[in-house]
Amino acid sequence: MTKTKHTLTVKKVENSKINSVDFNNLTFGKTFTDYMYSCDFVDGEWTNPTIEPYGPLQIDPSARVFHYGQAVFEGMKAFKDASNDVWLFRPLDNLERINKSSARLAMPKFPKDLFLEGLTTLLNLDKDWIKNTPGSSMYIRPFVIATEPAISASPASEYKFMIILSPAQSYYAGEVRVLFAEEYSRAANGGVGFAKAAGNYAAQFYPTSLAHKEGYQQIIWTDANSHEYLEEAGTMNIFFRVNDSLLTAPISDRILDGITRKSIIQLAKDNNINVEERPITVKEIKEAATNGTLKEIFGAGTAAVITPILGFKHRDMKHEIIPASESYASLFKEKLTAIQYNVAEDTHGWRYKI
């Protein structure tokens, strides 16, 4: 057992699991590395930062997370370049967002120094799990849960912050077609749609399962009031290319401030592509599909980076999108991943070296 600054305790594994892993056949989010990081919030402060062998938690069945849903998380990635250096992509944006999510659920913010020290130490311990083969990365899952054992309906006084790691290959979602939502909603004004709250994702599973039965892989969520405005796609931010303009819904208390989203917006501006962040109606996208000006729809998020959408359905209208020969989706994915893997200049200071 060793200790570093800020009293970070590191408990070493006796034997690594790495040799039992087939890195050529990874199922996303199912394989985890040797170590995990945790830190406890007790008596009003974060304490006991620890890295230890990955394994089960012992937690009281009355922990408030099970009863009142105080749980938030983040999704990040680390990348290894040809020189075997490891890089993060905009990690402080993830910290800012998990703290924003926590604040909305009456949970304490996590300190920057503990976050960076824990994450960098964890990645250095598990760096052999990060491969530099094309498309390989390390998916990083920070999360916070309420651990105080009490079932009264009020915010907890005790929490656990954790980071776990899962090696990943190129994420391929297959062919994706979507339904425009008409009945169910992802988020409403004044709610928690902007937060990465665990319950947001649980509430999507049932409507999405209904879409699957109709042969569609995802839902493009519409506003809860009128179902007239297109907002997000499944667990991703959504972009529409109409003629040569890129359209995306503006950030609000209903829409997640996606880090991939805002990176794409910046890359579009860098490449002199017109970007409009504004409300987008179902009507205008259906009209663009009918008159031939709808060129692309794609989702954006950490796991898949960019997912092209090949068709949609709304009421009695079905539309197939003919893939563009010079697609924005391909352009942005190429430029974004080139920065992440340290093969292109990072003019915006997005990379963070481990």
CORUR-V618698 format. One record per pair of residues at least 6 apart in sequence whose C-alpha atoms are under 6 Angstrom apart, sorted by sequence separation. I is the first residue (numbers start at 1). J is the second residue. D is the distance in Angstrom with one decimal. If there is no record, write none. Layout:
<<I/J/D> <I/J/D>>
//
This chain:
<<3/9/4.7> <40/46/5.5> <80/86/4.5> <187/193/4.9> <223/229/5.5> <232/238/5.2> <240/246/5.8> <288/294/4.9> <300/306/4.6> <312/318/5.8> <338/344/5.2> <2/9/5.9> <40/47/5.3> <79/86/5.5> <130/137/5.9> <222/229/5.2> <240/247/5.0> <299/306/5.6> <312/319/5.5> <339/346/5.9> <2/10/5.4> <39/47/6.0> <79/87/5.2> <130/138/5.7> <148/156/5.7> <222/230/4.6> <239/247/5.7> <299/307/5.0> <311/319/5.4> <1/10/5.9> <39/48/5.6> <78/87/5.5> <222/231/5.5> <239/248/4.9> <298/307/5.3> <311/320/4.3> <1/11/5.0> <39/49/4.3> <78/88/4.7> <99/109/4.9> <146/156/5.9> <148/158/4.8> <221/231/5.6> <298/308/4.3> <310/320/6.0> <311/321/5.4> <38/49/5.8> <147/158/5.5> <221/232/5.3> <298/309/5.2> <310/321/5.1> <38/50/5.4> <147/159/5.0> <220/232/5.5> <221/233/6.0> <297/309/5.4> <37/50/5.7> <146/159/4.4> <220/233/4.1> <37/51/4.4> <145/159/5.6> <219/233/5.7> <36/51/5.6> <145/160/5.5> <219/234/5.4> <36/52/5.7> <144/160/5.6> <218/234/5.5> <35/52/5.5> <144/161/4.4> <35/53/4.5> <36/54/5.1> <143/161/5.8> <231/249/5.7> <34/53/5.6> <35/54/4.6> <143/162/5.4> <34/54/5.5> <142/162/5.5> <142/163/4.2> <141/163/5.5> <141/164/5.3> <140/165/4.8> <139/165/5.9> <139/166/5.1> <250/277/5.0> <138/166/5.8> <139/167/5.9> <247/275/6.0> <249/277/5.5> <250/278/5.2> <138/167/4.4> <245/274/5.0> <246/275/4.8> <247/276/4.9> <248/277/5.1> <249/278/5.1> <138/168/5.6> <245/275/5.9> <249/279/5.2> <137/168/5.3> <136/168/5.7> <136/169/4.4> <135/169/5.6> <136/170/5.9> <135/170/4.5> <188/224/5.5> <178/216/5.3> <177/216/5.3> <178/217/6.0> <180/219/5.9> <185/224/5.3> <261/300/6.0> <10/50/5.9> <13/53/5.5> <177/217/5.7> <178/218/4.8> <179/219/4.8> <180/220/4.9> <181/221/5.2> <8/49/5.0> <9/50/4.7> <10/51/4.7> <11/52/4.7> <176/217/5.6> <178/219/5.1> <181/222/5.7> <260/301/5.4> <8/50/5.6> <182/227/5.8> <230/280/5.7> <243/293/5.0> <81/132/5.8> <229/280/5.4> <230/281/5.9> <242/293/5.3> <80/132/5.0> <229/281/4.3> <242/294/4.6> <228/281/5.5> <229/282/5.8> <242/295/5.8> <228/282/5.5> <241/295/5.4> <241/296/4.9> <240/296/5.8> <240/297/4.6> <79/137/5.0> <239/297/5.7> <78/137/5.8> <194/253/5.0> <239/298/5.4> <78/138/5.0> <193/253/5.9> <194/254/5.2> <238/298/6.0> <77/138/5.3> <193/254/4.1> <194/255/4.8> <238/299/4.5> <77/139/4.5> <193/255/5.5> <194/256/4.2> <237/299/5.5> <76/139/5.9> <77/140/5.4> <236/299/5.4> <237/300/5.3> <76/140/4.8> <236/300/5.3> <75/140/5.9> <236/301/5.2> <75/141/5.2> <188/254/5.8> <74/141/5.7> <187/254/5.3> <74/142/5.3> <73/142/5.6> <73/143/4.0> <72/143/5.6> <72/144/5.5> <71/144/5.6> <71/145/4.6> <70/145/6.0> <70/146/5.6> <65/145/5.9> <65/146/4.8> <64/146/5.5> <64/147/6.0> <63/147/4.7> <64/148/6.0> <63/148/5.1> <63/149/4.2> <62/149/4.7> <62/150/5.5> <60/149/6.0> <101/195/4.5> <101/196/5.9> <42/158/5.2> <41/158/5.3> <41/159/4.9> <40/159/5.8> <40/160/4.6> <39/160/5.7> <39/161/5.2> <38/161/5.5> <73/196/5.8> <38/162/4.3> <72/196/5.6> <37/162/5.3> <72/197/4.4> <37/163/5.0> <71/197/6.0> <72/198/5.5> <36/163/5.9> <71/198/5.6> <36/164/5.0> <33/165/5.8> <177/309/5.6> <32/165/5.7> <171/304/5.1> <176/309/5.1> <177/310/5.5> <179/312/5.6> <32/166/4.5> <176/310/5.9> <177/311/4.7> <178/312/4.7> <179/313/4.9> <180/314/5.4> <31/166/5.6> <177/312/5.5> <29/166/5.9> <28/168/6.0> <120/354/5.9> <81/341/5.3> <90/350/4.9> <89/350/5.7> <79/341/5.8> <89/351/4.9> <88/351/5.8> <88/352/4.9> <87/352/5.4> <87/353/4.6> <87/354/5.7> <86/354/5.5>>
//
